[in-house]
């Protein structure tokens, strides 16, 4: 492999041209870290006027790469196709002659580069990577034509993943629109369904204050807020505790079909669903609430889940919890919402539709996982010179 290795600072300019907001037109595009996603994209764009910019920012163009230096493990790296100004927590990188912007983009998103950026960041609560450290990164550099070939292959593989993610998002949108078509907006209740308090139908169960000193490498999973993953529970990096150390916590066992909700912190209201086919013993940590639908209840589990993720219920949660510096909500408050309760047979029909769409999502996720594996393989081979 006839490749050279160079520092990033020798093949690109960390281009921090400071711009005062008064120097920019009100319609100039503005990007903050919140506008960049972890998949290399730009979710939204504001203007200098709409964002009410007060402090100095950096200029960027469609020739730059935007590198989020705050919490670099979030992989907020993007290729804008327009000019504007950005937060100073974003470093505009301008490739010099001989370095492909697309090749550099893919290099900076490799697990190795992200890990290096994370390890060299400083600051306990708000870790940042300094431009000086970023400039020292070593980048393998083939000829320009080879860089472009590698970037085209990785772009094509990444596009397949993006399409699959879009399909998943479309399925989720279909679930939400189906709910509204059948039941109407719960805010206005146009169908005139009977309205009752959640707490009169089910109870929200709180978790147990397990001691972190009892956590171990082996044992039963303790489900915490960080494990809530929307439609599922992510047990990767979850806390575990030996059965012998459960003590009073043994009463806080989770059951198949429980719907969980974060009750404090920035992710208050975030959901997680215990799988219906759960065969293991999981336990509920404090500050996580469990909505458990008993047999014979007036609500179907799938109807309740859709309602809990709706803006109607999420707004209820944040109206009660969001005003404090540290959002916090109790089980009683979660039970206090007045919800429409349609006839059970209609709820069951909706549940059957949900089950069919969930099966479709399972297949879509499996395909996405295969595409992720393929992309990771191509990415690793590309920067070893084996592609």
N, C-alpha and C positions, 0 to 999 in steps of 0.2 A: 504494500500500500504506500504509494508515493504522496503522502499528505504531510503538510506542515502543521505545527501546533503553535498558535499565537494567543497572546492575551487579548481579551475583548477590547481593552483600551487602545490596543495598537491597530485594530482593524475596524473600529467603530468609534463614533463620537458620542459621549454621554452629554447630550445637547440641552443643557439647562439654561435656555434663553429666558430670562425673567421678564414677565409682562405684567404691568399694573392694569387692573381692570378698567381704569379710566382711559387707557390707551386702546382698548378694544371696543369695537362696535357692539351694541346691545344684542345684535343677532349673531354674533360670533359663537360658534359651537363650544360648549364646555363639557369636559369629562372629569368626573371624580372617580375614586376607586369603586364607589357603589354602582357605577355604570358599566364596569367591566365584569365579565363572568369568568369562571374557572375553566371554561372550555375554549378559551381563545377568542371569544366574541365580545361584542359591545351590545349590551341589552337595551340601552336607551341613551339619548343625548339631550342635554339641556342647552340653553343659551346663556350668555353672560347676563342678560337681562332677567331671565326667569330664575336663575340660580342666585341672583342678588350677590354677586361676587364682591368681596371687600378687600381681600389681600392679594399679594402678588402670586402669579401662576407661571407655568412654563408654556412656551409655544410649541406646537407640533404640526406636522404636515403628513400627507399620505406617503412620505418617504421614510417616516419614522416607525419604530416599534415602541409601544408604550409598555413599560415594565413597572408593575406595582411593587414598590420597595417595602411597604408596610405589610407585615405578616406575609412574607413571600411564599409560604407554604400554601396560600390560597390560589397560587398560580394565575394571578390576574395579569395576563400578558396579551396584548392585542395588536392587530395591524389595521389602523384606521385607513379609510379610503377618502378622507377629507381632512381639512386643516382646522385648527382651533387652538384653545388653551386648555391646560389640564392642571389638576391638583399637584402640588409639590411633593405629594406622596407617590407620584408617578414619574418615572425617569424616561424622557424621550431618548431613544437610542437611534442614531443616524449611521447606518452602515457606510463605510468608505468604499471606494472603488475596489472591486475584487471580492466583495462579500455580498451575497444574495440576502436581501431582507427576509425572504421566505425561509431560507435555510437557517438563518439566525433565529427566527421566530420558533421554528421547531426545535432547535438546539436548546433554547432557554426553557422550553417546556418539558424536556426530558426529566425523568425522575432524579437522575444524578445531578442535574443543574439545580433543580428545585431543592433537593436535599442540601446541596452546597450553600445555596442562598440562605436557607433556613439556619444552617449551622453557623454561618458567619454573621448573622443578624445580632443586634444588641438591643437591650431594653426588655425588662421582664414582662410587663403588661402589654406594651405596644412594640414588639420587636421590629426593627427596621434594618434593611441592608443598606450600608452606605455606598454612594457612587464609587468611592475609592476601592472598596472591596469588590464591587461588581466589575470594575475595570481589570481586576487581576484574574478573572476567570479564564481558564485555558480552553480554547475552542479548536477542535480539529478542522483543518481547512483544505479540502481538495480543490481542484480547479473549478472555476466559476461554472462551467458547463455541467460538471458533476454535481455541484451544489444545487443547481436548478433542477436537475433530474431527480435528486433525492427529495427536494421540496415538492415536486409535482406528485411523486408517489405517495408521500405522506399526506398531502392535501387531498388526494383522491380517497385514501383510506379514511381520513378524518371526515370527509363529506358523507361517506356511508354511515358513519356513526351519528352524524348530525341528523340525517334523514330518519334513522331509527328513533332517536330521541324525540323528533317532531311527531312521529307516529304515536309514541307513548303519550305525548302531551295532548294529541288530538283525541285519543281514547279517553283520557281524563276529562277533557272538555265535554265529550259526548255524555259522560256520566253526569256531569253537572247540569247540562242542558236537559237531559232526560228527567232528572229530578224536578226541574222547574216546569217542564211540560206536563208532568203527571200531577204534581202537588201545588204548583204555583209558588210564587215568592213568599217565603214564610214571614217576611216583614209585613206584607200587606194582607196575607191570607185571603186571596181573591176567591178561593173555593168555599170559604166559610167553614173550614174544619173546626171541630171542637178544640178548644185551647186549654191546656193544663200545665201545671208546673212539673218540670222534669222530676223533682224530688218526690212527687206523688206517685210516680211510676217506677223509678229505680233509685238506687242510692249510689253516690259517688264515694268509693272507698279510698282512703288515704294509705300511703305507704309507711314503712317502718324506718326508724333512724338506725340503720345498720352502722356499726363502728368500722371505720376505715382500717383500724388496727387489726381487725379480723379478716380483712381481704387477703386472698391467697392466690397462687397460680392455678390451683385446682379447686374445684367445688361447684356448687350450683350457681347459676347466673343471678345477679342482682340487677334488675332493670332500673336504670337511672334516666334522667332527662336526656343525657347525651346519647342514649340508645334509641330514642324515638326517631323513626324514619318515615313519617307520613303514613304510608300504607302498610308498614311493617315495623319490626323491631330489629335493629342491627346490633348483634351481639359481639361484633368485632371490638376488641379492646374493652369489653365489659368487665365490671368488677365481679369477682367470684368469692364465695365463702364456703368453708367446709360445712357439711350438714351438722356436724357436732357443735358448731359455733352459732347456729341459727337462733337458739334460745326462743324468746318471745316472738322473734321474727318469723317463726315457722307458720304463724297464723296469716301471714301476708302473701300466701301463695297465689299466683296468677292462674287463670283458667282459660281454656280455649275460647276465642271469640271476644275476650275483654278488649275494650277500646281505652287506650291510655292517653292522658293529657298532661303536658307540663304545667305546673302550677306556680312557678316563680321564674324570675330572670327574663332575659331578653327574648327567649323563645316561648314565653307563656302562651298557652293555647295550641302549641304544636302537638300533633297527634302521633300515635303509634298503635298498630293493631296486632294483638296476639293471634297467631295463626290458629285456625279452627282445628287443625290436625296436630296441635301441640301434644307431645307424648312425654316431655321432660318436665322437671320441676323448675319453675322460674319464680322469683320473689320480687316484690314491689318495694322500691326504695322511697324514702320520704320525698315530698314535694312533687310526686307524680300521682295523679288521680286515676282510678280505674272505674269506668262506666261498665257495669255488669248487668246484662239484661236477663232477668229470671224467666223461667218458663211461665207462660200464661200472661206475660206482660202485654200492655196495650201498644207496645212499639216493637217493630221488627229491628233486629240488630243492624241490618244494612241501612234501613231508613234512618236510624239514630246516627250512624256513622256519617252519612251524607249530610245530615242536619248539623252535626258538630263541626264539620269542616266548612260549612257555608259561612258567608260573610255575616249573615244574620246572627249566628251564635258566636262567631269569632269577635264581632263588634261588642256583643254582650260581655264577653270575657274581658276585653281591653277597656271597656267603659268602667268596669269594676276594679281592674288591676293596673291599668296602664298609666294612671296619673302619678304614681309614686316613682321615686328615683330607682327603686328596685321593685319591679312589678311583682305582685304576690296576690294569690287568690285562694280562697278556702273551698273545701268540698261543698259546704252549705251554699256558698255563692254560685258555684257551678250548677247546683240543683235548683237555683232560684229562677232560672229562665222560664218564661211561659212559652210553650211550644205548641204548634198545631199538631193534632193527632188524627190523621186520616183513618178510614176504615182499614182493618188489618188485611183484608183480602187485597186491597190496592197496594198496601205496603209490601205484601208477599210477591205481588206481580213485579213490583220494582226490584225487589231482592233477586228475583230470577234473572232479570235483565243485568243486574250488577254482576251476578255470578258468571254469566256468559262473557261479559266484557272483561272481568278479572282474569278469566282463562286466556283471553286474547292478550292481556297485558303480560301474563306469565310467559307466553311464547315470544312476545316482543322483547321482554327483558332478557330471555335466554339468547336471543339472536344478538342483542346489543352486547351481552357479555362475550360472545364469540368474536364480535367485531372489535371489542376492546382488547381482547387477547391478540388478535391479528395485528392491530395497530401497535401494541406494545412490542411485539416481535419485530415488526418492520422498523420501528423507532430504534430499538437496540442495535439491529443489524446495520442500519443506515450510518450511525456515527462510529461504528467499528470498521466501516469500509467494506462490509460484506453484502451490501444490497445490490 
